[in-house]
């Protein structure tokens, strides 16, 4: 019983902070939820081995970093800007293929909008979010690609 109480106390104290940390680092709400849950599953599995006198907060953040690193490795997709340059508003034009790593769901959103020509209204209904949220996501993904391109 003490084990479960300790876990619940730690989860109650740090869950939201770890979730926000993952949101900022991943810039993807769904990925952040997945990673946060995995961090606390790892904590639960290692509670008997952890020395609770250690800095639990630091352990959680370090574990979150490792979980996010693994998430990125498993969910990366390579996108060529050449695929996007015909239809983007900013009309990126690149003579040689230049590739970036983005999340699958980000690629799928860009693919739906730019490649398949699906309108924002249909995408918003399919994803269950507002049209403004779809537009904002597209804008953020494009900014992310552009930022990486300019470096």
LOKEMAR-380100 format. One record per residue (C-alpha): y, z, x; residue number from 1. Coordinates in steps of 0.001 Angstrom, whole numbers, plus 500000, padded with zeros to 6 digits. Each point is the difference from the previous one (the first is absolute). Layout:
BEGIN
atom y=Y | z=Z | x=X | num=NUM
...
This chain:
BEGIN
atom y=500000 | z=500000 | x=500000 | num=1
atom y=502396 | z=500817 | x=502858 | num=2
atom y=499385 | z=496531 | x=501490 | num=3
atom y=501003 | z=498277 | x=496751 | num=4
atom y=503035 | z=502231 | x=499531 | num=5
atom y=501184 | z=499214 | x=503524 | num=6
atom y=499514 | z=496269 | x=499480 | num=7
atom y=501865 | z=500114 | x=496671 | num=8
atom y=502870 | z=501915 | x=501580 | num=9
atom y=500325 | z=497487 | x=502828 | num=10
atom y=499741 | z=497032 | x=497618 | num=11
atom y=502566 | z=501510 | x=497658 | num=12
atom y=502404 | z=500663 | x=502857 | num=13
atom y=499687 | z=496682 | x=501887 | num=14
atom y=498665 | z=497287 | x=497672 | num=15
atom y=503393 | z=498679 | x=498857 | num=16
atom y=501443 | z=500071 | x=503524 | num=17
atom y=497049 | z=498037 | x=501415 | num=18
atom y=500224 | z=497534 | x=497105 | num=19
atom y=503734 | z=499406 | x=500618 | num=20
atom y=499318 | z=499621 | x=503731 | num=21
atom y=497351 | z=497352 | x=499281 | num=22
atom y=502352 | z=498223 | x=497557 | num=23
atom y=502687 | z=499717 | x=502640 | num=24
atom y=497634 | z=498882 | x=502747 | num=25
atom y=498051 | z=497498 | x=497879 | num=26
atom y=502755 | z=498820 | x=497642 | num=27
atom y=497258 | z=499652 | x=497398 | num=28
atom y=499458 | z=502543 | x=497240 | num=29
atom y=496354 | z=499148 | x=499322 | num=30
atom y=499065 | z=500110 | x=503679 | num=31
atom y=501856 | z=503313 | x=500360 | num=32
atom y=497998 | z=501530 | x=497133 | num=33
atom y=496726 | z=498811 | x=501527 | num=34
atom y=500887 | z=501298 | x=503443 | num=35
atom y=501240 | z=503356 | x=498709 | num=36
atom y=496779 | z=500531 | x=498062 | num=37
atom y=497970 | z=499126 | x=503083 | num=38
atom y=501963 | z=502497 | x=502115 | num=39
atom y=499141 | z=502786 | x=497581 | num=40
atom y=496371 | z=498889 | x=499730 | num=41
atom y=499774 | z=500254 | x=503787 | num=42
atom y=501638 | z=503431 | x=499843 | num=43
atom y=497492 | z=501131 | x=497383 | num=44
atom y=497104 | z=498770 | x=502102 | num=45
atom y=501260 | z=501761 | x=503129 | num=46
atom y=501262 | z=503254 | x=498504 | num=47
atom y=497092 | z=501994 | x=501431 | num=48
atom y=500632 | z=498621 | x=503512 | num=49
atom y=503794 | z=500283 | x=500014 | num=50
atom y=501627 | z=503043 | x=501421 | num=51
atom y=502500 | z=500893 | x=497344 | num=52
atom y=502090 | z=501768 | x=502606 | num=53
atom y=500788 | z=496522 | x=501383 | num=54
atom y=502992 | z=498141 | x=498681 | num=55
atom y=498495 | z=498520 | x=496822 | num=56
atom y=503163 | z=498035 | x=499299 | num=57
atom y=499842 | z=498220 | x=503362 | num=58
atom y=496275 | z=499342 | x=499505 | num=59
atom y=500697 | z=498420 | x=496584 | num=60
atom y=502716 | z=497697 | x=501359 | num=61
atom y=497862 | z=498990 | x=502981 | num=62
atom y=497091 | z=499286 | x=497659 | num=63
atom y=502314 | z=498028 | x=497700 | num=64
atom y=501095 | z=497860 | x=502954 | num=65
atom y=496376 | z=499276 | x=500885 | num=66
atom y=499061 | z=499230 | x=496396 | num=67
atom y=502961 | z=497615 | x=499632 | num=68
atom y=499102 | z=498287 | x=503273 | num=69
atom y=496454 | z=499432 | x=498697 | num=70
atom y=501336 | z=498833 | x=496646 | num=71
atom y=502225 | z=497415 | x=501654 | num=72
atom y=497132 | z=498766 | x=502158 | num=73
atom y=497686 | z=499594 | x=496999 | num=74
atom y=502588 | z=498476 | x=497656 | num=75
atom y=501968 | z=497673 | x=502208 | num=76
atom y=500407 | z=496355 | x=499247 | num=77
atom y=501620 | z=497354 | x=502133 | num=78
atom y=502664 | z=497883 | x=498346 | num=79
atom y=501663 | z=496969 | x=501457 | num=80
atom y=503664 | z=499527 | x=499174 | num=81
atom y=499230 | z=496298 | x=499644 | num=82
atom y=498193 | z=500886 | x=496757 | num=83
atom y=503185 | z=501505 | x=498631 | num=84
atom y=502778 | z=497809 | x=501346 | num=85
atom y=499825 | z=497243 | x=497363 | num=86
atom y=500981 | z=502233 | x=497132 | num=87
atom y=501779 | z=503054 | x=501356 | num=88
atom y=503606 | z=500489 | x=499028 | num=89
atom y=500977 | z=500596 | x=503619 | num=90
atom y=497956 | z=496949 | x=501019 | num=91
atom y=498450 | z=501365 | x=503172 | num=92
atom y=499190 | z=497053 | x=502185 | num=93
atom y=497808 | z=500412 | x=503025 | num=94
atom y=498801 | z=497162 | x=502189 | num=95
atom y=496955 | z=501841 | x=501300 | num=96
atom y=497776 | z=502260 | x=497911 | num=97
atom y=501270 | z=503556 | x=500234 | num=98
atom y=497751 | z=502638 | x=498516 | num=99
atom y=500568 | z=503541 | x=498702 | num=100
atom y=497738 | z=502721 | x=498849 | num=101
atom y=500673 | z=501111 | x=496427 | num=102
atom y=497912 | z=501806 | x=497417 | num=103
atom y=497667 | z=498032 | x=497728 | num=104
atom y=501898 | z=501000 | x=496871 | num=105
atom y=503266 | z=498857 | x=501584 | num=106
atom y=498466 | z=496657 | x=500883 | num=107
atom y=498546 | z=499641 | x=496503 | num=108
atom y=503423 | z=500637 | x=498466 | num=109
atom y=501648 | z=497388 | x=502237 | num=110
atom y=497137 | z=497595 | x=499337 | num=111
atom y=500321 | z=500436 | x=496232 | num=112
atom y=503745 | z=499478 | x=500036 | num=113
atom y=500592 | z=497417 | x=502722 | num=114
atom y=496752 | z=498088 | x=500369 | num=115
atom y=498552 | z=500095 | x=496487 | num=116
atom y=503430 | z=499919 | x=498360 | num=117
atom y=499296 | z=502849 | x=497599 | num=118
atom y=503194 | z=501281 | x=498410 | num=119
atom y=501190 | z=503560 | x=500372 | num=120
atom y=499367 | z=500772 | x=496336 | num=121
atom y=496302 | z=499162 | x=500281 | num=122
atom y=499656 | z=501908 | x=503256 | num=123
atom y=501696 | z=503062 | x=498504 | num=124
atom y=497641 | z=499980 | x=497000 | num=125
atom y=496946 | z=499573 | x=502236 | num=126
atom y=501053 | z=502840 | x=502311 | num=127
atom y=501321 | z=502207 | x=497199 | num=128
atom y=503430 | z=500428 | x=501579 | num=129
atom y=503484 | z=498832 | x=499096 | num=130
atom y=501431 | z=496613 | x=500982 | num=131
atom y=502574 | z=501813 | x=502120 | num=132
atom y=497212 | z=501792 | x=501880 | num=133
atom y=498250 | z=496674 | x=500693 | num=134
atom y=503242 | z=498461 | x=501265 | num=135
atom y=500654 | z=503049 | x=502172 | num=136
atom y=496504 | z=499857 | x=501505 | num=137
atom y=500368 | z=496305 | x=500792 | num=138
atom y=503378 | z=500685 | x=501586 | num=139
atom y=498591 | z=502870 | x=502113 | num=140
atom y=497032 | z=497958 | x=501202 | num=141
atom y=502284 | z=497114 | x=500967 | num=142
atom y=502308 | z=502432 | x=501819 | num=143
atom y=497012 | z=501480 | x=501818 | num=144
atom y=498878 | z=496548 | x=501125 | num=145
atom y=503523 | z=499010 | x=500987 | num=146
atom y=500531 | z=503237 | x=501930 | num=147
atom y=496793 | z=499419 | x=501973 | num=148
atom y=500923 | z=496368 | x=500575 | num=149
atom y=503394 | z=500862 | x=501447 | num=150
atom y=498564 | z=502432 | x=502573 | num=151
